[in-house]
Amino acid sequence: MTAQDPQLPAPKIPNASKINPPKLEDYRIPVSPGYALPEDRYVMSAPELGGESAILAEFDAAARSDQFSIALQKLIRCRDNVLPALLERLDSDEVAISKKAAIALGYLRSPQAIAPLIAATKNPHRQIHWQAAAALSWIGSNEAISALIQLLRHPSIQVQAAVAKALGRASLPAVSPLVEALKHSDDMVKVHAAHSLGQISSPLAVTTLITALEHGSKSVRFEAAWALGQIKSPLSANSLASLLTDNDISVQSQAVQALKNIGVPAIAPVARMLNNHASHTRSVAARTLGQIGMEEVVPLLAQVLRDDEYAYVRCDAALALGEIGSHDAVFYLSQALKDRDRSVRSAILRALAQINSPEAQEVLHNLKHSVSIPNYSVSNIRDFGDESDFTTIQG
């Protein structure tokens, strides 16, 4: 007796007057474990064979960045075939769909999308102005960039900020408007204008960015320092050095990185800080010179290591020499191994271990096999019957 086949439900016949496109949930394609969700071993994805309708359904339903990236790649291959559908989605009442449509239109770079994207950028209440402005910058035509520059004077601060951020992908035509925005706009706009000027990296912006280093907002100072580090103008070295004692640690760190990018011209203003009466300033200057990493500063750091009255400043000088790691740095570190402060001696050992050159290893090896006592260095030999045991008088 054979088992009867189970009865399959009859398929539903769609209404002939309206054919619905396939939806994302109609397809369940297994993917690699790296993309799989813990509770679901499958990521739903529409197949290529479904045509534009299936791809658009996948695009609409994409909720994660990897899903959106896959759908976007498929849309780009379709190009003009999906442009009307994307323009329709740009006006959707569903914000998530509109944002994704704006991004996709930017990648397609179609001139037909410029006017709708300008309209979307002008309306901050729709909450897609950031994506629409970015899309215009990706299109990058004269019409799109000119529209963005005009929108820097939009009454909405949100729109101005979105446009200032997007103009970082433009070039020289955007420099002058961004400089004006950095001078006169709201702090949020200034932050994005400074960052965009750094992306463009035009020397024409240096003077205004230097002025922005003194702004009351730490975010503006941070972005101005970053931008000057991208431009790498020696003219900004003195002003960046003054930020090394900023009351915000992130601004300090960004100033250090900018000075490092500038290189040799940044050494002089930082080196002058080694003579400052404030020990904290000397400490910061020593650390900064170590991060700049130029061998020219080794004698200056060696002097701090030898003469500074504060142990923590000498520690920073030792670690800075370890960052540089040159032959001369090893020599000066070895000369300071008899420092009166144990924390300084410990910093010197860490610096030598970091350098790890043959010379540094030799210094560490000799130190490991000797015991220091006042005015003497006694060989530490376990076998006391060894006739080679001896005592060396150091001075």
N, C-alpha and C positions, 0 to 999 in steps of 0.2 A: 504494500500500500504506500503510495507516494504522497508526500505532503503537497497540498495545493499551493500554488503561488499566491502570495498575499495580494489583495486587491489594491492597486494604486489609485489614489484620488485623481479624478479627472482634472486636467489642467484648465485653469481659468482663461477664458478667451477675452482679450481686452476689447473695450468698446471701439468699434471701427471708426467712430468719429474723432477719437483722440488717442494717439499712440504715445504712451509715456516712455521717456528714455529710461534705459536701465539705471538702477541706483547702485550705490557702492555696496550696500549690504547683499546684493545679489551675487557677489563674488567673494570667495574666501581663498586667497592664494597664500600658501605657506611661504614664509620668508626665513632668513637666517636667524639663529637664536639671538644675535646681537640687537635685532629690532623687535623681537617678540616681547609682548607684555607678559608679566608673571602669571596673570590669570587667564591668558588667552594665547595659545601657541600660534595663532594666525593673525596676520594684519590684513584687513579687508582692502582689496585693490581691484580696480577695474582693468580688464585686459586691453591690450592694444587693439585687438580685433573688434572691439565694440565701436570704434569710430569716435568722432568728436563728441557725440552725446555721452558715451561712456566715460570719456576722459573728463568732460565737464562735470559729470556726476562725481567722479573721483575727486576732482578739484574742489567742489563744493563741500564734500564731506571730510576733506583732509583736516585733521585736528592737531597733528603733531608735525614738527618741522621736517622729519624724514618723509612723511606721507606727502606733505606739501611740495617738497623738493622733487619727488618723483613725478607728481602730477604736473608741476610746472615745466619740467623737462619735456613731457609729452605735449603740453600746450605750445611750447616754443617750436616744436617740430611741425605742428599744424599751422602756426602763424596766422595768416590772414583768414583762414577758415573759421577761427574761433574769435576773431576780433569783435564782431557785433555782439556775440554772447557776453564777452568780457565787459564791453561798454554798458550793456544792460545790467550786469551785476555790479558795476561801479555805482549805479544809482539805487542799489538794493537797500531796503529798510534794515536788513540784517548787517550790522556793522562788521562782523567777522568776514562775511562774504565780500563786502565792499573793500575792505583792507587788502584781502588777497587779490582781488581784481586789480586794484591799483598797482600792486607789486608786479603782477603778471604783465600789465600794460607797459610798465617801465622796461621790463625785459624784452618785450616784443619790439619796442622802439618805433612804433608806428606814428607817423605825423598825424594821423586821424585821432589819436588819443590825446593830443596836446590840449585842445580846447576843453574837453571834459575834465582832464586832470587839473587844469587851471581853476575851473569852477569848483572842483572838489577841494582844492587847496584853500580857496578863498573862504570856505564855509567851516569854521572851527567847530560849529555845533554838531556836525556829522561825525566828528572824531576820526576822520581819516586823512586829515591834512598832513600829518607826518609822512604817511605812505605815499600820498599823492605828490607831495613836494619831492620826495626821494625819486619817484618814478620820472618826474620831469628832468631831474638831474641825470638820470640814467639815459634818457633819450638824448640829451646833450646837444640838441640842435640850437642854432642861434635864437630861434623863436622861443624854445623852452627856457633857455638860460635868461633871455631878456625878460620873460614873464616872471621868473623867480626874482630877478633883481628888482623889478617893479613892486613885487609883493613884500620886499623888505620894508616898505612904507605902509603896509596894511595896518589898520587900526588895532587889530588883535595881536597881543603879545605872543600868543600861542602860534599864530601863523608866522610872525616874524622869526620866532625861534626855529620853527620847522624849516623855513626857507634858508636861514643862516646855516643850519646844519647841512642842508642839501647842497648848498653852493660850494662846499668843500670839494665836490667832484668837478667843479668848473675850473677855469684857469684865470689868466690875467684880467679879463673883463670883470671878474667878480671881486677883485682885490679892493678897489676904491670903495664900492658900496659896503663891503664888509668892514673896512676900516672906519667908515662913518658910523656903522652900526655899533662897532666896538667903542666909539667915543660917546655916543648919545643915547643908546638904547637901554632897555631894562636889563637887569643882571643876567637873567636866563638867556636873553638874546646875545649878550656879550660873551657868555660862556661858549655858545655854539659858534659865534663869529670868530672868536680867538682860535678855536679848534680848527675851523675851516681854513683860516689863514695859515695855520701850521701845515695843513694838508697841501695847500697850494704852494707854500714855501717861497713866497716872493719877498725879496729884501725890502720892497717898498713898504711892507707892514711893520718893519722892525721898530721904528720910532714909537708908533702907537702901542705896540705890544709892550715895549719897555715901560711906557706910562701905565699900562694896565697892571704891571707888577706891583704897583702901590695901591691897587684897589682894595676897598674894605672887605670884599667877598673873597673868601679863601678859594672858592671854585673858580673865580675869574683869575686870580693869581696863579692857580695851578695850571689852567689851560694856557695862559699867556706864557708861562715858563716852558710848558711842553712845546708850544708853537715856536718859541725862540730856539729851543733845542733842535727842532726840525730844520729851521732856516740856517742855523750854525753861524750866525754873524758875530765876529769878534766885538762889534760895538755893544753887544748886550752882556758881555762878560762881567763888567763891574756891577751892573744892576742885578744880574743873577746871583752874584756872590753875596749881595746884601740879603738875599732870601735864605741864605744858609742858617740864619738865626731867626727865621720866621717862627711864629708861635704855633704853627700847624705843621705836624710832622710830614704830612703828605706833600705839602708845598716845599718843605726842605728837600725831601727825596727827589722831587721833580726838578728842583734847581740843580741838585748834584748831577742828575742824569743829563740835563741840558749842558752844564759845564763840561761834562765828560764828552759830549758830542762835539762841542766846540774845539776841545783839544788844547794844543799848546797856548793859544792866546788867552785861555782861561787861567793859566797857571799864576801869572803875576798878581791879579786881584785877590786870588785865594791865598797866595803865599804871604801877602801883606797882612792878612788876618792872623798869621802866626805870631805877630808882634802885638796883638790886641791885649789890653790890660785885663779883659775878662777871660778867665780860664775856659769857660764853656765855648766861647768863640774860637779860642785856639784849638780846642779839642775837635770841634766841627771842621775847622780848616784842615787839620791833620787827616781826619777821616776822608774828607773830600779829595785831598791830594792823592791819597792812596787809591781811591776809586778812579780818579783820572788816569793814574797808572803810568805816568811819564817818568823816565829815569832821571830827568833833569831835576826833580824835586828831592831826590834821595839825600843830598847833603843838608837840605833844609830840615827834613824830617829827622835826620841823625842829630842835628843840633837840638831839636826839641826833645828827643829821647835822652840826650845827655844833660840838658840844662834846665828843663822846665821844673818849676817847684812843685807842681801837682802830679801825684802818681798817676791819676786817671788820664791826664793829658799825655804823659809818657807812654802809658799803655796804648793809647790810640795811635801815637806815633809809631810804636813798635808794630802794631797790627797793620798800619798803612805801609810800612816797609815790607811786611809780609805779602801784601797785595801786589806790590811792584815786583818783588822777587828777583832783583838783579844781583850780580856778583857783589857790587858795592853794598847793596842792602844787607846781604849776609855778613859782610865784614863789619858793618856798623852794629848790627844786632849782636854779633859775637863779642864786640867790645863792651857792650852794655850788660852782659850777663851777670856782672857783679853789682847791679843796681841795689841800692839799700832797701828797696821795697819788694816784698815777695810777689805782690800782684803784677808788678812790672816784669820781674823775672819770668813769671808764668806766661805773661803775654808774649815775651820774647821767644819762649819755647814753642808756643802755638804758632807764632809767625814763622819760625824756622821749619816747623813741621809742615806748614802750608806750602812753603817754597819747595821743599823736598828735592833740591838740587844736590849733586854730589858734594858740593862745598857745605851746604846746610846739613846734610847727613853726617858729614865728618865732624862738624861742630857738636851735633847731638851725640854722636858716638863717643867722642872724647869726654863730653860732660857726663855721660852715663857711666863711664868707667873710671871716674875720679871723684874724690870726696873733697869738697872745698872747706878749708879752715883758714882762719886769718893768716895771711902772708904765705900760705903753703898750699900745694896741691899734691895729695898723697895718692899714689896708685892703689886702686882697690883690687888687690889680687887675693883670691881665696886660698891658694896654696902658699902658706907662709914659708915652706921649705925651699921655694924657688929662689935661686940665687940672683935672679933678675929683679927681685923686689928692691925698690929704691924710692927715695923721697926727692922730689924736685923742688928747689926753692924758687918761688916765683919773683920775689923781690925783697 
